[in-house]
Amino acid sequence: MRTSFVFSEVVTGLRRNVTMTIAMILTTAISLGLLGGGLLVVRMVDKMQANYQGKLEVAVLLTNDVSANDQDCSSQPCSGLRTSLQTTSGVETVVFENREKGFERFKRIFEAQPELVKLARPEAIPATFRVKLEDPERADVIVREFSGKAGVKSVDDQGKFLDRLFNVLNGVRDGALFLALLQALAALLLISNTIQVSAYTRRTEVGIMRLVGATRWYTQLPFLIEAVVAGIIGAVVSVVGLILFKAFILDRVLGDLFSSGILPTLGQLDVLIIAPILFGVSVLISALTGYVTLRLYVRL
């Protein structure tokens, strides 16, 4: 098989149906971009779970009178609450954080938002017991036992907040993957149509090749390579698009959340890690679609 002939046929096919080729590349790029966005969300969720798994706490917030009058938790009911927490089964550590320390924590968390820090006052921050459990899944025990006790304003389970956040992120991921699936279907149809149109426009040349003894595989290979080349170009466009999206949009919109540590930072390395997956999916889909189309709909 002459490689130069196959290459020339591929170039000719791509140029002859340039509008459909561009449409196929763009559709493939959008589909892979959405798939890449979903994979980035998956990486973010995995990083968050790894970061927070061993840091989850139950926060027992104290009432305003306790917060204002008992700075070292030496009087009732604060001291009694601390003793009860320390002796509760499954509790690993109990740390008392008075109003001033709580305000310092608040400023560290929101240091990227100085306007918010300026508006806050120490009097708005309640004294808090930060309870770390041996098993974070048993946080509901602390919530049930200490909610409504004297001196307790409320009991917050950080795990539930993270669960809500993970649900939102997983919803974004599922939405991106669903849109990627729809775009992939459109890409499949475009690839199939492009191959059929390309084969039809070159039916005379292909017929002559078959008459002089060319095998069916030899005449079909250029069309198959066209689909794969278009898919690879689409994958390149999608990876470049993800890099630009991360640098100029994602980092600006979520920059404060990244810098404060609320969300784990996604670097360009994360995009490069998922790039081989996008290339592999693109080549696989293009090759399979091209092969099935040639076998079922095109008689060469």
C-alpha positions in Angstrom: 0.0 0.0 0.0 1.4 3.4 -1.0 1.5 5.6 2.0 1.8 8.8 -0.1 -1.4 7.9 -2.0 -3.3 7.3 1.2 -2.0 10.6 2.7 -3.0 12.5 -0.5 -6.5 11.0 -0.4 -6.9 12.0 3.2 -5.9 15.6 2.5 -8.1 15.8 -0.6 -11.1 14.5 1.4 -10.6 17.0 4.2 -10.3 19.9 1.8 -13.1 18.9 -0.5 -15.7 18.8 2.4 -14.1 21.6 4.3 -17.3 23.0 5.8 -18.5 19.6 7.1 -15.0 18.9 8.4 -14.9 22.2 10.3 -18.3 21.4 11.8 -17.2 17.9 12.8 -14.0 19.3 14.4 -15.9 22.0 16.4 -18.7 19.6 17.5 -16.1 17.0 18.6 -14.1 19.8 20.4 -17.2 21.0 22.3 -18.2 17.5 23.2 -14.7 16.7 24.5 -14.5 20.1 26.3 -17.6 19.3 28.2 -16.3 15.8 29.0 -13.0 17.5 30.2 -15.0 19.9 32.4 -16.8 17.0 34.0 -13.5 15.2 34.6 -12.0 18.4 36.2 -15.0 18.6 38.6 -14.3 14.9 39.5 -10.7 15.8 40.3 -11.8 18.7 42.4 -14.2 16.6 44.4 -11.6 13.9 44.9 -9.1 16.5 46.1 -11.6 18.0 48.5 -12.6 14.6 49.9 -8.9 13.8 50.5 -8.2 17.2 52.1 -11.2 17.3 54.4 -11.6 13.7 55.3 -9.4 13.9 58.3 -10.3 17.5 59.2 -14.0 17.3 59.6 -15.3 18.7 62.9 -18.5 19.3 64.8 -18.8 22.9 65.9 -20.7 23.5 69.2 -21.5 27.2 69.1 -22.1 28.8 72.5 -24.7 31.5 73.4 -23.9 35.2 73.4 -23.7 35.5 77.2 -21.3 32.6 77.6 -19.2 33.9 74.7 -19.0 37.4 76.2 -18.5 36.5 79.9 -16.3 33.3 79.9 -13.2 33.8 77.9 -11.3 30.8 79.2 -14.2 28.4 79.7 -13.7 28.1 83.5 -17.3 28.6 84.6 -20.6 26.8 84.2 -22.1 26.0 81.9 -19.1 26.2 79.6 -16.8 24.0 81.7 -19.5 21.4 82.1 -20.1 21.2 78.4 -16.4 20.7 77.8 -16.3 17.8 80.3 -19.3 16.2 78.7 -17.9 16.5 75.3 -14.5 15.0 76.3 -16.2 12.0 77.9 -18.6 11.3 75.0 -17.8 8.0 73.3 -16.0 8.5 69.9 -14.7 12.0 70.6 -11.0 12.3 69.8 -10.2 15.9 70.8 -12.2 19.0 72.1 -10.7 22.4 71.5 -12.3 25.5 73.0 -12.1 28.6 70.9 -13.1 31.9 72.5 -14.6 34.9 70.7 -11.2 36.5 69.9 -9.6 33.3 68.6 -12.8 32.7 66.5 -12.4 36.2 65.0 -8.8 35.5 64.1 -9.8 32.3 62.4 -12.5 34.2 60.5 -9.9 36.7 59.3 -7.6 34.0 58.1 -10.3 32.2 56.2 -11.5 35.3 54.4 -8.2 37.2 54.1 -8.8 37.2 50.3 -11.9 39.3 50.9 -10.7 42.3 53.0 -14.0 44.2 52.6 -15.9 41.4 54.3 -13.3 41.3 57.1 -13.6 45.0 57.7 -17.4 44.7 58.1 -17.1 41.9 60.7 -16.7 42.5 64.5 -15.5 40.0 67.2 -18.9 40.4 69.0 -20.5 38.6 66.0 -18.4 35.5 66.5 -19.6 33.0 69.1 -17.2 31.0 71.3 -17.0 27.5 70.0 -16.0 24.0 70.9 -14.4 22.3 67.9 -14.9 18.6 68.3 -12.9 16.1 66.2 -14.4 12.6 66.1 -12.7 9.3 65.6 -15.4 8.5 63.1 -16.8 11.6 61.3 -19.8 9.6 60.3 -21.0 9.6 63.9 -21.4 13.4 64.0 -25.1 13.1 64.4 -24.5 11.7 68.0 -23.0 15.0 69.1 -25.7 17.0 67.3 -28.5 15.0 69.1 -26.9 15.0 72.6 -25.9 18.7 72.8 -28.4 20.6 70.7 -30.6 22.6 73.1 -28.4 22.2 76.2 -27.8 25.2 78.5 -25.2 27.5 77.0 -25.4 25.9 73.5 -26.6 28.2 70.7 -26.4 25.5 67.9 -24.4 22.5 66.8 -23.1 22.4 63.2 -21.9 19.3 61.5 -19.3 20.3 58.9 -19.8 17.0 57.1 -23.4 18.0 56.1 -22.1 21.3 54.7 -19.5 19.4 52.6 -22.2 16.9 51.5 -24.3 19.8 50.2 -21.2 21.3 48.4 -20.3 17.9 47.0 -23.9 17.4 45.8 -23.7 20.8 43.9 -20.3 19.9 42.4 -21.6 16.4 41.4 -24.6 18.1 39.8 -22.3 20.3 37.8 -20.3 17.2 36.8 -23.4 15.2 35.8 -24.8 18.2 33.8 -21.5 18.6 31.9 -21.3 14.8 31.2 -24.9 14.8 30.0 -24.3 17.7 27.6 -21.1 16.0 26.5 -23.1 12.9 25.7 -25.6 14.9 23.6 -22.7 16.6 21.8 -21.0 13.3 21.3 -24.1 12.0 19.5 -24.1 15.0 17.3 -20.4 14.4 16.6 -21.1 10.8 15.7 -23.8 11.8 13.2 -21.5 14.4 11.7 -18.7 12.0 11.3 -21.0 9.5 9.7 -22.5 12.0 7.3 -19.1 13.4 6.4 -17.7 10.0 5.5 -20.8 9.2 3.4 -20.6 12.6 1.5 -16.8 12.1 1.0 -17.3 8.6 -0.3 -20.0 9.8 -2.7 -18.0 12.6 -4.1 -15.1 10.2 -4.8 -17.2 7.3 -6.0 -15.7 7.4 -9.5 -12.1 7.2 -8.4 -12.9 4.5 -5.9 -14.7 2.5 -8.6 -11.7 2.6 -10.9 -9.4 1.5 -8.0 -11.7 -1.5 -7.3 -11.7 -2.4 -11.1 -7.9 -2.5 -11.1 -7.7 -4.8 -8.1 -7.7 -2.6 -5.0 -9.1 -4.2 -1.9 -12.0 -2.9 0.0 -9.8 -2.1 3.0 -7.4 -0.2 0.8 -10.2 2.0 -0.6 -11.8 2.6 2.8 -8.7 3.4 4.8 -8.4 7.1 3.6 -12.0 7.8 4.8 -11.3 6.2 8.1 -8.1 8.2 8.6 -10.0 11.4 7.7 -12.4 10.8 10.6 -9.6 10.0 13.0 -7.6 13.1 11.9 -10.6 15.4 12.4 -11.2 13.8 15.8 -7.6 14.4 16.9 -7.8 18.1 15.7 -11.0 18.4 17.7 -9.2 16.9 20.8 -6.4 19.5 20.4 -8.9 22.3 20.2 -10.7 21.0 23.3 -7.5 20.8 25.4 -6.4 24.3 24.3 -9.9 25.5 25.1 -9.8 24.0 28.6 -6.4 25.5 29.3 -7.6 29.0 28.3 -10.9 28.5 30.2 -9.0 27.6 33.3 -6.5 30.5 33.0 -8.9 33.3 32.0 -12.3 32.4 33.5 -12.1 29.7 36.1 -9.2 31.2 38.0 -10.9 34.6 38.0 -14.3 33.5 39.0 -13.2 31.0 41.8 -9.9 32.7 42.6 -11.0 33.8 46.1 -12.2 30.3 46.9 -9.0 28.8 45.7 -6.8 31.2 47.6 -8.7 30.8 50.8 -8.5 27.0 50.6 -12.2 26.4 50.5 -11.8 24.8 47.1 -8.7 22.9 46.1 -6.7 24.6 43.4 -6.9 23.1 39.9 -3.6 23.6 38.0 -2.7 23.3 34.3 -1.3 19.9 35.3 -4.8 18.7 36.0 -5.8 19.6 32.5 -2.8 17.9 31.0 -3.6 14.8 33.1 -7.0 14.4 31.5 -5.8 15.4 28.0 -4.7 11.8 27.1 -8.2 10.6 28.1 -9.8 13.2 25.7 -7.4 12.1 22.9 -8.1 8.4 23.5 -11.9 9.0 23.5 -11.7 11.1 20.4 -9.6 8.5 18.4 -11.8 5.6 19.6 -15.1 7.3 18.7 -13.9 8.6 15.4 -12.4 5.2 14.4 -15.4 3.1 15.5 -17.9 5.5 13.9 -15.9 5.6 10.6 -15.6 1.8 10.5 -19.3 1.1 11.2 -20.4 3.7 8.7 -18.2 2.3 6.0 -19.3 -1.2 6.7 -23.1 -0.5 6.9 -23.8 2.5 4.7 -20.9 2.8 2.2 -20.2 0.2 -0.4 -16.7 0.7 -1.7 
